[in-house]
Amino acid sequence: MMEPQDFWVRVRCDTYNQVSFIKDTLDGFSIQETNFPYICTIFDDASTDGEPDVLMNYLQQHFDVEDKSIARKEETEDYVLIFARNKKNKNCFFAVFFLKYNHYSIKKDKFPYSKEWNNTKYTALCEGDDYWIDPCKLQKQVDFLERNPQYSMVRTNVHRFHQDKGYMEKNFFNHSKRIKDTKEFYTMHTLWLATCTWLFRNIYNDLDYSNRSKDVFYGDIYLLLQLSQLGKVKYLEESTAVYRILGESASHFKSWKNWFYFSWRCKNTRLLFALKYPTLFKTRFWFMELLRVGYRAIRTFDMKCIRIAVKSVISDFYVLFIK
């Protein structure tokens, strides 16, 4: 069996009730053309829509689950694990965790289950409703980070597929303002950056999640901001993945009220990092957020949101310049 240090990249995929989409995700993992082995840790969070059957059938069809020199099955009170190597792509390995109960609903961490693969040199992310379309995605990103030690992360452009409308919005970030690779840029502008395109140096254990607040995002946005403090963030213009929009989701909303609360929490997350900058940057940050938060609050026509916005502007000024 391969030792954990043999894998250069760990791909983390969290999925729940994505029976209609998970095959695209698995195909995107399997088609990667690399000169290094990579491990895809896939966590099915006790799906109830038949997704576990799709995962099992995919393993049986495309992976050497009977090769006892590599493949293995492990069962605990929390999960069933199947680890195997792709039949055609010898650099591709899957470790699929079939969780026996839903961990998200009880806020239980799944990360320790895959601890033997948590110390790869690089980490990539892709959830079970998104998928990769570029077979060289991992190789391009690893090559860049190998050549450029001053960078901590590589992200790319992305297509967005609107599932309800059946419409593919290509090269989404072409509409964005000029993207820079500095920590100042990401502290000022981070909102949504397509995690399915990310690959970063594995410094996950170094992240600081102290002083948690329900008004702050401690997931991908916090991770990106931490990584931007530790190195530059490279943006590649080609699209390597498709982000699927499924109506109302964690970061896409149909109402201005929900959009306000999401963007307000993003602002609160960026604020934690803005505190570290000189006064001139803090001034720009505060003024920019005054405009953003104020505009989005007014668009809600909701007095509670407007009061939150006013209080936020005042408290941000105090935290940035007086405290």
N, C-alpha and C positions, 0 to 999 in steps of 0.2 A: 504494500500500500504506500502511496506517495506521502511523504512527510509534509506538514503544513507549509514549511518554508519554501517548498518547491513552487508554490503558486505565486505568481507575480501580482495578479489582480483577483480581488474578490468582488463579485457582483452581488449586491443585496437586492432582493425582490420580495416585497411584502404584498400579499394579495388576499382578497376576501370577496367571494361571490362575483367573480369575474369570468364565469364559465364561457361567455361569448367572446372573450377577448384574450384569454391567457395563452392560447396557442400562438397568436402573433408574437407575444412577448417571448415565449420559449424559442420560437423560430429565430427571432432576432439575436438571442444569446448563442444559439447553435451555429449560426452562419459566420461567426467572427473568425477572421483569418489572422492568426497571430504566430509569432515565433517564440511564444512562451505559453505555459499552461495557465489557465484561469478557472476559478471555481465560482459557480453560481449558487448561492444559498437562497433557496426559495421557501418562504414561510406561508403556508396556507392556514389562515386563522380560523379553522373549523368552519369552512364554507358550507352552506346548506343548499346550494343551487346545482350541485353536481360537479363543481370544479375539481374536487379531489379525484374523481374518476378520470377527468381529462388529463390531469397531471400523471396519474398512474399509467394510463394508456400511452401517453407520450414517452414516458420512461421505458416502458416495455417495447415500444416500437423503435426508438432511436438510440437507446443506451444499452450497454452490456451489463444488464442487471444480474446475469448468471455468471459473470467472470469473477469467481471468488478471490482471485489474486488482487483485485482492486475493489469490486463492488461489495457493499455491506448493507445490512439492515439492522437497525437498532430501535428498541422500543423502551420508553419510560412511561411513567404515569402522566407525563405532559405531552408527549409527541411520539410519532413513528417517523424515523429517519431512513431515507433510502439514498445511498451515495453510489454513483456510477459514472462511467466514462462514456462519452458519445461514441457510437460505432464508427462513424466516418471522420469526425473531427477529433483527432486524438489529443488536442490541447484543451478540449472543452469537457468540464466535469460539472455534474449537478449534485447538489446536496439538498434534497427536498424534505422539508419538515411538515408533516401532516399533524397539525396541532389538534389535541383531543378536545379542547374547549376554547372558546373565544377569549384571547388574551387582551384584546383592545378594550373590551367592555369592562374589564376589571383592572385595567392599567398595569398589566403584568409585562415585564420586559422579556422579549424573546432573544435578545442579543447573546446572553450567556450560553444558549444552546449550541451556538456555532463557534464557540470560543477557539476551537482548534484551527479555524480559518480566519480568525479576526486580526491576525498580525501579518497579513500580506503587505507588500510594499505599497500597493495602490488599492483604492476602493472606487467602485462605480455603483450607481443607483438606477433602478428602473422598477416601477410598480407594475402590477399585473394587468393594468388596462392600457399601458403605454408600450411602445415597441421600437426597436432599433431597425433602421433600414440600410445602414452603411456597414458592409461586412468588414471594413477596415477601421471602424470607430475606435475600438480599444487600442489597436496598434498605433494609429495616428497620435492618440492622446498620450500613450505611454512613451512613444518616441520623443514627443515634444518635452515632456517632463524630464526624461533622461538627459536631454541636451540642455535643459534650462533649469538648473537647480534653484534659481531665484524665484521660480513659480511654484505655488502650492496646489494649483488646480487648473484644469482645462474644461471649458464648457463650449457648446457649439450653438449654432442656429437650430431651429426646430420647425417642423410642420405641426399645425394644430388641426385635428380632425373633429369637426362638430358632429357628434354622433346623431343627434336628433334631426339635423338637416342633411346629413350625408355629404357635407361640404369639407373639402381639404383646404385649409388656409396655409399656403406655402411660405416658408422662410419668414416666420413671424417677426423675428427681431430685425428684419430689414426696415421695419417701420420705426424702430427705436432711434433715439438720439445717438450720436457717436459714442460707442462703447469704449471705455478706457480700462486698463488693467490694474488700476491703483486701488488701494484700500479706501481712499477718499471718495472715489466714484461709487463704490458699493455701499459705503456708509450713507451716502446722500440719496441713492436711488434704488436700492434693492426692494423689490416688491414680489415679483414672480419671475423665476429664471429657469424653468424647465429642468428639474432635477434629473430627468431621464437622459440628459446629455452630459451630465457631470462625470469627471474622473479626477480624483484628488489623492494626494499623498496621505498615507494612513496614519494620521495623527489624531484619530478619533478619541483615544483615551486621554489626550491632553486637554480636551475641551472642558471649560468651566461652566457648570450648570448651577452654580450657587445662587442663593437669593432668588429663587423662582417666584414668578408672579403670574397670575392668571391673565393679566393684560399684556403678556409678552409671549411671542412665539419662540419655543426652544427646540424647534425641529430644523428643517432645512435652511431657513433664513438665518437662524443663529449660527448654524454650522458654516454657512458661506461667509458670514461676517467674521467669524473666528479665523477661517482659512485665509481671508483677505488680509488679516493682520499679520499672518505668519509668512506670507509670500504673495507675489502677484497672481492675478487670476487671468488666464489667457482665454480670449474668445476667438473661436474659429468660425468663419463666415458660412461654411457649408453646413447644411442640415443633415444630421446623423440619426434623427429619431422622430417619431410621431407622438405627440401628446394628445391624448383623447379627452375631449370635453364632453362630459355626460350630464348635461343639464346643469342643475345647481350642485356644486361640489365644494370642497374645502377652500378653494381659492377662486372660484368663478360663481358669480351670483346674478340673479335676475332682478333683484331689488337694490335700490340705492342704499337702503338701511343696512343690509347685510354687507354690501361693499364697503360702507363706511366703517363698520366694526372691524372688518378684515384689515383694511388699510391703516386704521388707527393702531391696531396691535402691531402691524409691521413697523410703523413709525416708532412705537415704544421700544421695539427691539433694536432698531437703528440708534435710538437715543442712548442706549447703554454704551455704544461704541463711540458716539459723537462726543461723549464726555472726555475722551482721551485727547481731543484735538485742541489746537490753539484757538484763541478767542475769535479770530476772523472766520475760521471754518464754522465755529459754533453759531456765529451770527448769521451766516448764510444758511446753515441748517435750520435754525429757528424760524427765519423768515420764510424759507421754502415750505416748511411744514405748516406755518400759519396759513399760507395760501391753499395748500393741499387739503388740510383737515377742515378748514373753513368752507371751502367749496363743496366738499363731499357732504359735510353736515347740512349745509343749506339745501342741497339737492334732495335730501331725505324728507324735507318738510316735517321733521319730527323734532319736537322740542327737547326730548331727552337727548337725542344725538347732538343737537346744537349746544345744550348745556355741557355735555361731555367735551365737545370741541373747545368751548370757551375755557373751561377748567383746565383742559390739557395744554392750551397755549400759555396760560398763566403759570401752571406748574412747571412746564418745560423751561420757561424763562428763568424761574427760580433755580431749578436744578442746574441749568447750564451756566448761569452767570452770578448767582448769589450764594448758593449753598457751599 
